[in-house]
Amino acid sequence: MVAGVDDGAAWRDPLRLRERGFRGLRVVGDVHGDARGFESAAAGAEAGGLFLLQLGDLTDGGHDSPAVLRRIFALMDEGRGLFLLGNHEHKLRRALLGVRLRGMTEALENTLADIDAAPDRDALRARLILEIGRAPVWLRRGNTIFAHAAYHPAMLHEPSPPDAGARRVEPPVTRAIYGQVVAGPKRDGYPERLLHWVDSIPQGITAYVGHDTRSTDGRPWYTRGRHGGEAVFLDTGAGKGGHLSWLDLPL
């Protein structure tokens, strides 16, 4: 662990968060380079005494991915924030390491170019490789699950793998960062995403995720599965023509 960097363990203990002066959690959806929106979320969390938990996909879009990265790293250094592993982070790390990627996107190319043009590019690259490699894939707090893309039953019984961001994805990490998709031909370059996983959430459990822009009114989208569990989707299109959304939860 880098000196001064919070590894995320403390936030899961509400008593420790209360002892450190936090009043609640701010759960932030996909940022995709929306530096202005993320600054608003972070500044509001600090002003309100909230720990900021970002659900992954920090980059690839928007107007300033490096600024988003500097802000989340500053929050982590201060023990005030944490991000989960998203599919865009996992791909970004491989690109930074020089891995040849299938399906390189314009958004990722732009992120890499912006990092290379940054005055602190070497520090950003090194920090990204480190933090993505050890980022949590999912976190559980009581009856609440946080993940980037989707819930998997293993999240109720198993801790997040400590190095998932640094290796090839396997179940249940695949579900956590990519969600549930239809095998076969893609639509507009993207696989069709399914929500059957919502039906596997037990009653009394709520999963907070991003990844899918399911909202039709610009607000986080809530849905209930067949067994009574709930899913809350916080991706409202930040960095892709929409805006950034977040929810504040009590400890």
DAMO-V326332 format. One record per pair of residues at least 12 apart in sequence whose C-alpha atoms are under 10 Angstrom apart, sorted by the first residue. I is the first residue (numbers start at 1). J is the second residue. D is the distance in whole Angstrom. If there is no record, write none. Layout:
((I & J & D) (I & J & D))
This chain:
((1 & 130 & 9) (1 & 131 & 10) (1 & 134 & 10) (2 & 77 & 9) (2 & 127 & 10) (2 & 130 & 9) (2 & 131 & 10) (3 & 77 & 9) (4 & 76 & 9) (4 & 77 & 6) (4 & 78 & 7) (4 & 79 & 8) (5 & 73 & 9) (5 & 74 & 9) (5 & 75 & 9) (5 & 76 & 6) (5 & 77 & 4) (5 & 78 & 7) (5 & 79 & 7) (5 & 80 & 10) (6 & 73 & 10) (6 & 75 & 9) (6 & 76 & 6) (6 & 77 & 6) (6 & 78 & 7) (6 & 79 & 5) (6 & 80 & 8) (6 & 81 & 8) (6 & 82 & 8) (7 & 76 & 8) (7 & 77 & 9) (7 & 79 & 8) (7 & 81 & 10) (7 & 82 & 8) (7 & 131 & 10) (7 & 134 & 9) (7 & 135 & 9) (7 & 136 & 9) (8 & 53 & 10) (8 & 76 & 8) (8 & 79 & 8) (8 & 80 & 9) (8 & 81 & 8) (8 & 82 & 6) (8 & 83 & 9) (8 & 135 & 9) (8 & 136 & 8) (8 & 139 & 10) (9 & 82 & 10) (9 & 139 & 10) (10 & 79 & 9) (11 & 24 & 10) (11 & 25 & 9) (11 & 51 & 7) (11 & 52 & 9) (11 & 53 & 9) (11 & 79 & 9) (11 & 80 & 9) (11 & 81 & 9) (11 & 82 & 9) (11 & 139 & 10) (11 & 141 & 9) (11 & 251 & 10) (12 & 139 & 8) (12 & 140 & 7) (12 & 141 & 6) (12 & 142 & 9) (12 & 251 & 10) (13 & 141 & 8) (13 & 142 & 10) (13 & 251 & 9) (14 & 141 & 9) (14 & 142 & 10) (14 & 250 & 9) (14 & 251 & 6) (15 & 251 & 8) (17 & 50 & 9) (17 & 51 & 8) (17 & 80 & 10) (17 & 251 & 8) (18 & 49 & 10) (18 & 251 & 8) (20 & 49 & 10) (20 & 79 & 10) (20 & 80 & 10) (21 & 49 & 7) (21 & 50 & 9) (21 & 51 & 10) (22 & 45 & 10) (22 & 46 & 9) (22 & 48 & 8) (22 & 49 & 5) (22 & 50 & 5) (22 & 51 & 6) (22 & 80 & 9) (22 & 250 & 10) (22 & 251 & 8) (23 & 45 & 10) (23 & 48 & 7) (23 & 49 & 5) (23 & 50 & 6) (23 & 51 & 8) (23 & 248 & 10) (23 & 249 & 9) (23 & 250 & 7) (23 & 251 & 7) (24 & 45 & 9) (24 & 48 & 8) (24 & 49 & 7) (24 & 50 & 5) (24 & 51 & 6) (24 & 52 & 9) (24 & 248 & 7) (24 & 249 & 6) (24 & 250 & 4) (24 & 251 & 5) (25 & 45 & 8) (25 & 48 & 10) (25 & 49 & 9) (25 & 50 & 5) (25 & 51 & 5) (25 & 52 & 6) (25 & 53 & 7) (25 & 80 & 10) (25 & 81 & 9) (25 & 247 & 8) (25 & 248 & 6) (25 & 249 & 5) (25 & 250 & 6) (25 & 251 & 7) (26 & 41 & 8) (26 & 42 & 9) (26 & 44 & 9) (26 & 45 & 6) (26 & 46 & 10) (26 & 48 & 9) (26 & 49 & 9) (26 & 50 & 6) (26 & 51 & 6) (26 & 52 & 5) (26 & 53 & 6) (26 & 54 & 8) (26 & 81 & 9) (26 & 246 & 7) (26 & 247 & 6) (26 & 248 & 4) (26 & 249 & 6) (26 & 250 & 9) (27 & 41 & 9) (27 & 45 & 10) (27 & 50 & 9) (27 & 51 & 8) (27 & 52 & 6) (27 & 53 & 5) (27 & 54 & 6) (27 & 55 & 7) (27 & 81 & 10) (27 & 82 & 10) (27 & 83 & 10) (27 & 146 & 9) (27 & 208 & 8) (27 & 209 & 9) (27 & 234 & 8) (27 & 245 & 9) (27 & 246 & 5) (27 & 247 & 5) (27 & 248 & 6) (27 & 249 & 8) (28 & 41 & 7) (28 & 42 & 9) (28 & 52 & 7) (28 & 53 & 6) (28 & 54 & 5) (28 & 55 & 6) (28 & 56 & 9) (28 & 83 & 9) (28 & 208 & 10) (28 & 209 & 9) (28 & 210 & 9) (28 & 234 & 7) (28 & 235 & 9) (28 & 244 & 8) (28 & 245 & 6) (28 & 246 & 4) (28 & 247 & 7) (28 & 248 & 9) (29 & 53 & 9) (29 & 54 & 6) (29 & 55 & 5) (29 & 56 & 7) (29 & 57 & 8) (29 & 58 & 9) (29 & 148 & 9) (29 & 208 & 9) (29 & 209 & 7) (29 & 210 & 5) (29 & 211 & 8) (29 & 220 & 9) (29 & 233 & 8) (29 & 234 & 5) (29 & 235 & 5) (29 & 236 & 8) (29 & 237 & 9) (29 & 238 & 8) (29 & 243 & 10) (29 & 244 & 7) (29 & 245 & 6) (29 & 246 & 6) (29 & 247 & 9) (30 & 54 & 8) (30 & 55 & 6) (30 & 56 & 6) (30 & 57 & 5) (30 & 58 & 6) (30 & 59 & 9) (30 & 86 & 9) (30 & 148 & 8) (30 & 209 & 9) (30 & 210 & 6) (30 & 211 & 7) (30 & 212 & 9) (30 & 213 & 9) (30 & 233 & 10) (30 & 234 & 7) (30 & 235 & 5) (30 & 236 & 8) (30 & 237 & 8) (30 & 238 & 7) (30 & 239 & 9) (30 & 243 & 10) (30 & 244 & 7) (30 & 245 & 8) (30 & 246 & 9) (31 & 54 & 8) (31 & 55 & 9) (31 & 56 & 8) (31 & 57 & 6) (31 & 58 & 5) (31 & 59 & 7) (31 & 60 & 9) (31 & 61 & 8) (31 & 62 & 8) (31 & 65 & 9) (31 & 68 & 8) (31 & 210 & 10) (31 & 235 & 8) (31 & 236 & 9) (31 & 237 & 8) (31 & 238 & 5) (31 & 239 & 6) (31 & 240 & 9) (31 & 243 & 9) (31 & 244 & 6) (31 & 245 & 9) (32 & 56 & 9) (32 & 57 & 6) (32 & 58 & 5) (32 & 59 & 4) (32 & 60 & 5) (32 & 61 & 5) (32 & 62 & 6) (32 & 63 & 9) (32 & 64 & 9) (32 & 65 & 7) (32 & 68 & 9) (32 & 88 & 9) (32 & 107 & 9) (32 & 111 & 10) (32 & 235 & 10) (32 & 237 & 8) (32 & 238 & 6) (32 & 239 & 5) (32 & 240 & 7) (32 & 244 & 9) (33 & 57 & 9) (33 & 58 & 6) (33 & 59 & 5) (33 & 60 & 6) (33 & 61 & 5) (33 & 62 & 4) (33 & 63 & 6) (33 & 64 & 5) (33 & 65 & 4) (33 & 66 & 8) (33 & 67 & 8) (33 & 68 & 6) (33 & 69 & 9) (33 & 107 & 10) (33 & 111 & 8) (33 & 238 & 8) (33 & 239 & 6) (33 & 240 & 9) (34 & 58 & 8) (34 & 59 & 8) (34 & 60 & 9) (34 & 61 & 7) (34 & 62 & 5) (34 & 63 & 6) (34 & 64 & 7) (34 & 65 & 7) (34 & 67 & 9) (34 & 68 & 7) (34 & 237 & 10) (34 & 238 & 6) (34 & 239 & 5) (34 & 240 & 9) (34 & 242 & 10) (34 & 243 & 8) (34 & 244 & 8) (35 & 58 & 9) (35 & 59 & 10) (35 & 62 & 7) (35 & 63 & 7) (35 & 64 & 6) (35 & 65 & 7) (35 & 66 & 8) (35 & 67 & 6) (35 & 68 & 5) (35 & 69 & 9) (35 & 70 & 10) (35 & 71 & 9) (35 & 238 & 10) (35 & 239 & 9) (35 & 244 & 10) (36 & 62 & 9) (36 & 63 & 9) (36 & 64 & 9) (36 & 67 & 9) (36 & 68 & 9) (36 & 244 & 9) (37 & 62 & 10) (37 & 68 & 9) (37 & 238 & 8) (37 & 239 & 9) (37 & 243 & 7) (37 & 244 & 6) (37 & 245 & 9) (38 & 54 & 10) (38 & 58 & 9) (38 & 67 & 9) (38 & 68 & 7) (38 & 69 & 10) (38 & 71 & 8) (38 & 72 & 9) (38 & 238 & 9) (38 & 243 & 10) (38 & 244 & 7) (38 & 245 & 9) (38 & 246 & 10) (39 & 67 & 9) (39 & 68 & 8) (39 & 71 & 7) (39 & 72 & 9) (40 & 244 & 9) (41 & 54 & 10) (41 & 244 & 8) (41 & 245 & 8) (41 & 246 & 7) (41 & 247 & 10) (42 & 71 & 8) (42 & 72 & 8) (42 & 75 & 8) (42 & 80 & 9) (42 & 81 & 9) (45 & 80 & 9) (45 & 81 & 9) (45 & 248 & 9) (46 & 75 & 9) (46 & 80 & 8) (46 & 81 & 10) (48 & 248 & 10) (49 & 80 & 9) (50 & 80 & 8) (50 & 81 & 9) (50 & 248 & 8) (50 & 249 & 9) (50 & 250 & 9) (50 & 251 & 9) (51 & 75 & 9) (51 & 79 & 8) (51 & 80 & 5) (51 & 81 & 6) (51 & 82 & 8) (51 & 248 & 9) (51 & 249 & 10) (51 & 251 & 10) (52 & 72 & 9) (52 & 75 & 8) (52 & 76 & 9) (52 & 79 & 10) (52 & 80 & 6) (52 & 81 & 5) (52 & 82 & 6) (52 & 83 & 8) (52 & 246 & 10) (52 & 247 & 10) (52 & 248 & 9) (53 & 72 & 10) (53 & 75 & 10) (53 & 80 & 9) (53 & 81 & 6) (53 & 82 & 5) (53 & 83 & 6) (53 & 84 & 8) (53 & 146 & 9) (53 & 246 & 10) (54 & 72 & 9) (54 & 81 & 8) (54 & 82 & 6) (54 & 83 & 5) (54 & 84 & 6) (54 & 85 & 9) (54 & 86 & 10) (54 & 146 & 9) (54 & 147 & 9) (54 & 148 & 9) (54 & 209 & 10) (54 & 210 & 9) (54 & 246 & 9) (55 & 82 & 9) (55 & 83 & 6) (55 & 84 & 5) (55 & 85 & 7) (55 & 86 & 7) (55 & 136 & 10) (55 & 137 & 9) (55 & 138 & 9) (55 & 146 & 7) (55 & 147 & 6) (55 & 148 & 5) (55 & 149 & 9) (55 & 177 & 10) (55 & 208 & 8) (55 & 209 & 7) (55 & 210 & 6) (55 & 211 & 9) (55 & 234 & 9) (55 & 235 & 9) (55 & 246 & 10) (56 & 82 & 10) (56 & 83 & 6) (56 & 84 & 5) (56 & 85 & 5) (56 & 86 & 4) (56 & 87 & 8) (56 & 88 & 8) (56 & 89 & 7) (56 & 90 & 10) (56 & 135 & 10) (56 & 136 & 10) (56 & 137 & 9) (56 & 147 & 8) (56 & 148 & 6) (56 & 149 & 9) (56 & 177 & 9) (56 & 209 & 9) (56 & 210 & 8) (56 & 211 & 8) (57 & 83 & 9) (57 & 84 & 8) (57 & 85 & 8) (57 & 86 & 5) (57 & 87 & 7) (57 & 88 & 5) (57 & 89 & 6) (57 & 90 & 9) (57 & 92 & 10) (57 & 148 & 8) (57 & 149 & 10) (57 & 177 & 10) (57 & 210 & 9) (57 & 211 & 8) (57 & 235 & 10) (58 & 72 & 9) (58 & 83 & 8) (58 & 84 & 10) (58 & 85 & 9) (58 & 86 & 8) (58 & 88 & 8) (58 & 89 & 7) (58 & 238 & 10) (58 & 239 & 10) (59 & 86 & 10) (59 & 88 & 7) (59 & 89 & 8) (59 & 92 & 9) (59 & 107 & 8) (59 & 108 & 8) (59 & 110 & 10) (59 & 111 & 7) (59 & 112 & 10) (59 & 239 & 9) (60 & 88 & 7) (60 & 89 & 9) (60 & 92 & 9) (60 & 105 & 9) (60 & 106 & 8) (60 & 107 & 5) (60 & 108 & 5) (60 & 109 & 8) (60 & 110 & 7) (60 & 111 & 6) (60 & 112 & 9) (60 & 239 & 8) (60 & 240 & 9) (61 & 106 & 9) (61 & 107 & 6) (61 & 108 & 8) (61 & 110 & 8) (61 & 111 & 8) (61 & 238 & 8) (61 & 239 & 5) (61 & 240 & 6) (61 & 241 & 9) (62 & 107 & 9) (62 & 111 & 10) (62 & 238 & 7) (62 & 239 & 4) (62 & 240 & 7) (62 & 241 & 8) (62 & 242 & 10) (62 & 243 & 10) (63 & 110 & 10) (63 & 111 & 10) (63 & 114 & 10) (63 & 239 & 7) (64 & 110 & 10) (64 & 111 & 8) (64 & 114 & 8) (64 & 115 & 10) (64 & 239 & 9) (65 & 110 & 9) (65 & 111 & 6) (65 & 112 & 9) (65 & 114 & 7) (65 & 115 & 8) (65 & 239 & 10) (66 & 111 & 8) (66 & 112 & 10) (66 & 114 & 7) (66 & 115 & 6) (66 & 116 & 10) (66 & 117 & 10) (66 & 118 & 7) (66 & 120 & 9) (66 & 121 & 9) (66 & 124 & 8) (67 & 115 & 10) (67 & 118 & 10) (69 & 115 & 10) (69 & 124 & 8) (69 & 127 & 9) (69 & 128 & 8) (70 & 120 & 10) (70 & 124 & 8) (70 & 127 & 10) (73 & 124 & 9) (73 & 127 & 8) (73 & 128 & 9) (73 & 131 & 9) (76 & 131 & 10) (82 & 131 & 10) (82 & 135 & 8) (82 & 136 & 9) (83 & 131 & 9) (83 & 132 & 9) (83 & 135 & 7) (83 & 136 & 8) (83 & 137 & 9) (83 & 138 & 10) (83 & 147 & 10) (83 & 148 & 10) (84 & 131 & 10) (84 & 132 & 9) (84 & 134 & 10) (84 & 135 & 6) (84 & 136 & 5) (84 & 137 & 6) (84 & 138 & 7) (84 & 139 & 8) (84 & 146 & 8) (84 & 147 & 7) (84 & 148 & 7) (84 & 165 & 10) (84 & 176 & 10) (84 & 177 & 9) (85 & 131 & 9) (85 & 132 & 7) (85 & 133 & 9) (85 & 134 & 9) (85 & 135 & 5) (85 & 136 & 6) (85 & 137 & 5) (85 & 138 & 8) (85 & 147 & 8) (85 & 148 & 7) (85 & 149 & 10) (85 & 164 & 8) (85 & 165 & 7) (85 & 173 & 9) (85 & 176 & 9) (85 & 177 & 7) (86 & 132 & 9) (86 & 135 & 9) (86 & 136 & 10) (86 & 137 & 8) (86 & 138 & 10) (86 & 147 & 8) (86 & 148 & 5) (86 & 149 & 8) (86 & 165 & 9) (86 & 176 & 8) (86 & 177 & 5) (86 & 178 & 8) (86 & 210 & 9) (86 & 211 & 8) (87 & 148 & 8) (87 & 149 & 8) (87 & 165 & 9) (87 & 169 & 10) (87 & 174 & 9) (87 & 176 & 9) (87 & 177 & 5) (87 & 178 & 6) (87 & 179 & 10) (87 & 211 & 9) (88 & 107 & 10) (88 & 108 & 8) (88 & 177 & 9) (88 & 178 & 10) (88 & 211 & 10) (89 & 108 & 10) (89 & 128 & 9) (89 & 129 & 9) (89 & 131 & 10) (89 & 132 & 6) (89 & 133 & 9) (89 & 135 & 9) (89 & 165 & 8) (89 & 177 & 10) (90 & 129 & 10) (90 & 132 & 7) (90 & 133 & 8) (90 & 135 & 10) (90 & 164 & 9) (90 & 165 & 6) (90 & 166 & 8) (90 & 167 & 9) (90 & 168 & 9) (90 & 169 & 9) (90 & 177 & 9) (91 & 104 & 9) (91 & 108 & 9) (91 & 132 & 10) (91 & 165 & 9) (92 & 108 & 7) (92 & 109 & 10) (92 & 111 & 9) (92 & 112 & 8) (92 & 125 & 10) (92 & 128 & 9) (92 & 129 & 9) (92 & 132 & 9) (93 & 125 & 9) (93 & 126 & 10) (93 & 128 & 7) (93 & 129 & 6) (93 & 130 & 9) (93 & 131 & 9) (93 & 132 & 7) (93 & 133 & 8) (93 & 165 & 8) (93 & 166 & 8) (94 & 129 & 8) (94 & 132 & 10) (94 & 133 & 10) (94 & 165 & 9) (94 & 166 & 8) (94 & 167 & 9) (95 & 108 & 9) (95 & 109 & 9) (95 & 112 & 8) (95 & 129 & 10) (96 & 112 & 8) (96 & 115 & 10) (96 & 125 & 7) (96 & 126 & 9) (96 & 128 & 9) (96 & 129 & 7) (97 & 125 & 9) (97 & 126 & 10) (97 & 129 & 8) (103 & 189 & 9) (112 & 125 & 10) (129 & 165 & 9) (129 & 166 & 8) (130 & 165 & 9) (130 & 166 & 9) (131 & 163 & 10) (131 & 165 & 8) (131 & 166 & 10) (132 & 163 & 9) (132 & 164 & 9) (132 & 165 & 5) (132 & 166 & 7) (133 & 162 & 8) (133 & 163 & 6) (133 & 164 & 7) (133 & 165 & 4) (133 & 166 & 4) (133 & 167 & 8) (134 & 160 & 10) (134 & 161 & 8) (134 & 162 & 6) (134 & 163 & 5) (134 & 164 & 7) (134 & 165 & 6) (134 & 166 & 7) (135 & 160 & 9) (135 & 161 & 9) (135 & 162 & 7) (135 & 163 & 7) (135 & 164 & 8) (135 & 165 & 6) (135 & 166 & 9) (136 & 148 & 10) (136 & 159 & 9) (136 & 160 & 6) (136 & 161 & 7) (136 & 162 & 7) (136 & 163 & 8) (136 & 164 & 8) (136 & 165 & 8) (137 & 149 & 10) (137 & 155 & 10) (137 & 159 & 9) (137 & 160 & 6) (137 & 161 & 7) (137 & 162 & 8) (137 & 163 & 9) (137 & 164 & 7) (137 & 165 & 8) (137 & 172 & 10) (137 & 173 & 7) (137 & 174 & 10) (137 & 176 & 7) (137 & 177 & 7) (138 & 150 & 10) (138 & 151 & 9) (138 & 152 & 10) (138 & 155 & 7) (138 & 156 & 10) (138 & 158 & 10) (138 & 159 & 8) (138 & 160 & 6) (138 & 161 & 9) (138 & 173 & 9) (138 & 176 & 7) (138 & 177 & 9) (138 & 209 & 10) (139 & 155 & 8) (139 & 156 & 9) (139 & 158 & 10) (139 & 159 & 8) (139 & 160 & 7) (140 & 155 & 7) (140 & 156 & 7) (140 & 157 & 9) (140 & 158 & 10) (140 & 159 & 8) (140 & 160 & 9) (140 & 207 & 9) (141 & 156 & 10) (141 & 251 & 9) (142 & 156 & 9) (142 & 205 & 9) (142 & 206 & 10) (143 & 156 & 9) (143 & 202 & 10) (143 & 203 & 10) (143 & 204 & 7) (143 & 205 & 5) (143 & 206 & 7) (143 & 207 & 9) (144 & 156 & 9) (144 & 204 & 9) (144 & 205 & 6) (144 & 206 & 5) (144 & 207 & 6) (144 & 208 & 8) (144 & 230 & 10) (144 & 231 & 10) (145 & 201 & 10) (145 & 205 & 7) (145 & 206 & 6) (145 & 207 & 5) (145 & 208 & 6) (145 & 209 & 9) (145 & 231 & 9) (146 & 176 & 9) (146 & 206 & 9) (146 & 207 & 6) (146 & 208 & 5) (146 & 209 & 6) (146 & 210 & 9) (146 & 231 & 10) (146 & 232 & 10) (147 & 173 & 10) (147 & 175 & 9) (147 & 176 & 6) (147 & 177 & 7) (147 & 179 & 10) (147 & 207 & 7) (147 & 208 & 6) (147 & 209 & 5) (147 & 210 & 8) (147 & 211 & 9) (148 & 175 & 9) (148 & 176 & 6) (148 & 177 & 5) (148 & 178 & 8) (148 & 179 & 8) (148 & 207 & 10) (148 & 208 & 8) (148 & 209 & 5) (148 & 210 & 5) (148 & 211 & 6) (148 & 212 & 9) (148 & 233 & 10) (148 & 234 & 10) (148 & 235 & 10) (149 & 173 & 10) (149 & 174 & 9) (149 & 175 & 7) (149 & 176 & 5) (149 & 177 & 5) (149 & 178 & 6) (149 & 179 & 5) (149 & 180 & 8) (149 & 207 & 10) (149 & 208 & 9) (149 & 209 & 5) (149 & 210 & 6) (149 & 211 & 5) (149 & 212 & 7) (149 & 233 & 9) (149 & 235 & 10) (150 & 172 & 10) (150 & 173 & 10) (150 & 174 & 9) (150 & 175 & 6) (150 & 176 & 5) (150 & 177 & 7) (150 & 178 & 7) (150 & 179 & 5) (150 & 180 & 7) (150 & 194 & 10) (150 & 195 & 8) (150 & 196 & 10) (150 & 197 & 7) (150 & 198 & 8) (150 & 207 & 8) (150 & 208 & 8) (150 & 209 & 6) (150 & 210 & 8) (150 & 211 & 8) (150 & 212 & 9) (150 & 231 & 9) (150 & 233 & 9) (151 & 172 & 9) (151 & 173 & 10) (151 & 175 & 7) (151 & 176 & 6) (151 & 177 & 10) (151 & 179 & 8) (151 & 180 & 10) (151 & 195 & 10) (151 & 197 & 7) (151 & 198 & 7) (151 & 199 & 10) (151 & 200 & 8) (151 & 201 & 7) (151 & 206 & 9) (151 & 207 & 6) (151 & 208 & 9) (151 & 209 & 8) (151 & 231 & 8) (152 & 171 & 9) (152 & 172 & 6) (152 & 173 & 9) (152 & 174 & 10) (152 & 175 & 7) (152 & 176 & 7) (152 & 179 & 9) (152 & 197 & 7) (152 & 198 & 9) (152 & 200 & 8) (152 & 201 & 8) (152 & 207 & 10) (153 & 172 & 9) (153 & 197 & 9) (153 & 200 & 7) (153 & 201 & 7) (153 & 202 & 9) (154 & 171 & 9) (154 & 172 & 7) (154 & 173 & 10) (155 & 172 & 8) (155 & 173 & 10) (155 & 176 & 9) (156 & 201 & 10) (156 & 202 & 10) (156 & 205 & 9) (160 & 172 & 9) (160 & 173 & 8) (160 & 176 & 10) (161 & 173 & 8) (175 & 197 & 9) (176 & 209 & 9) (176 & 211 & 10) (177 & 209 & 10) (177 & 210 & 9) (177 & 211 & 8) (178 & 193 & 9) (178 & 211 & 8) (178 & 212 & 10) (179 & 193 & 7) (179 & 194 & 8) (179 & 195 & 8) (179 & 196 & 10) (179 & 197 & 8) (179 & 209 & 10) (179 & 210 & 10) (179 & 211 & 8) (179 & 212 & 9) (180 & 192 & 9) (180 & 193 & 6) (180 & 194 & 5) (180 & 195 & 7) (180 & 196 & 8) (180 & 197 & 7) (181 & 193 & 4) (181 & 194 & 6) (181 & 195 & 9) (181 & 196 & 10) (182 & 194 & 7) (193 & 212 & 8) (194 & 212 & 10) (195 & 212 & 10) (195 & 223 & 10) (195 & 225 & 9) (195 & 231 & 10) (196 & 225 & 8) (196 & 226 & 9) (197 & 225 & 8) (197 & 231 & 10) (198 & 223 & 8) (198 & 224 & 7) (198 & 225 & 5) (198 & 226 & 8) (198 & 227 & 9) (198 & 228 & 9) (198 & 229 & 7) (198 & 230 & 7) (198 & 231 & 7) (198 & 232 & 10) (199 & 223 & 10) (199 & 224 & 8) (199 & 225 & 4) (199 & 226 & 5) (199 & 227 & 6) (199 & 228 & 8) (199 & 229 & 7) (199 & 230 & 9) (199 & 231 & 10) (200 & 225 & 7) (200 & 226 & 8) (200 & 227 & 7) (200 & 228 & 9) (200 & 229 & 8) (200 & 230 & 10) (201 & 224 & 9) (201 & 225 & 7) (201 & 226 & 8) (201 & 227 & 7) (201 & 228 & 7) (201 & 229 & 5) (201 & 230 & 7) (201 & 231 & 8) (202 & 225 & 8) (202 & 226 & 9) (202 & 227 & 6) (202 & 228 & 6) (202 & 229 & 5) (202 & 230 & 8) (203 & 224 & 9) (203 & 225 & 9) (203 & 226 & 9) (203 & 227 & 6) (203 & 228 & 4) (203 & 229 & 4) (203 & 230 & 8) (204 & 227 & 9) (204 & 228 & 7) (204 & 229 & 6) (204 & 230 & 8) (205 & 227 & 10) (205 & 228 & 8) (205 & 229 & 5) (205 & 230 & 6) (205 & 231 & 9) (206 & 222 & 10) (206 & 223 & 10) (206 & 224 & 9) (206 & 228 & 9) (206 & 229 & 6) (206 & 230 & 5) (206 & 231 & 6) (206 & 232 & 7) (207 & 222 & 10) (207 & 229 & 8) (207 & 230 & 6) (207 & 231 & 5) (207 & 232 & 6) (207 & 233 & 9) (208 & 220 & 10) (208 & 222 & 9) (208 & 230 & 9) (208 & 231 & 6) (208 & 232 & 5) (208 & 233 & 6) (208 & 234 & 7) (208 & 247 & 10) (209 & 231 & 7) (209 & 232 & 6) (209 & 233 & 5) (209 & 234 & 6) (209 & 235 & 8) (210 & 232 & 8) (210 & 233 & 5) (210 & 234 & 5) (210 & 235 & 5) (210 & 236 & 8) (210 & 237 & 10) (210 & 245 & 10) (211 & 233 & 8) (211 & 234 & 8) (211 & 235 & 6) (211 & 236 & 9) (211 & 237 & 9) (212 & 233 & 7) (212 & 234 & 8) (212 & 235 & 6) (212 & 236 & 8) (212 & 237 & 9) (213 & 233 & 7) (213 & 234 & 8) (213 & 235 & 5) (213 & 236 & 5) (213 & 237 & 6) (213 & 238 & 10) (213 & 242 & 9) (214 & 232 & 10) (214 & 233 & 7) (214 & 234 & 9) (214 & 235 & 8) (214 & 236 & 7) (214 & 237 & 9) (215 & 233 & 8) (215 & 234 & 8) (215 & 235 & 8) (215 & 236 & 6) (215 & 237 & 9) (216 & 236 & 9) (217 & 236 & 9) (218 & 234 & 10) (218 & 235 & 9) (218 & 236 & 6) (218 & 237 & 8) (218 & 242 & 8) (218 & 243 & 8) (218 & 244 & 9) (218 & 245 & 8) (219 & 233 & 9) (219 & 234 & 8) (219 & 235 & 9) (219 & 236 & 7) (219 & 243 & 9) (219 & 244 & 9) (219 & 245 & 7) (219 & 246 & 9) (219 & 247 & 10) (220 & 232 & 7) (220 & 233 & 5) (220 & 234 & 5) (220 & 235 & 7) (220 & 236 & 7) (220 & 244 & 10) (220 & 245 & 7) (220 & 246 & 8) (220 & 247 & 8) (221 & 233 & 5) (221 & 234 & 7) (221 & 235 & 9) (221 & 236 & 9) (222 & 234 & 9) (232 & 247 & 10) (233 & 245 & 10) (233 & 246 & 10) (234 & 246 & 7) (234 & 247 & 8))
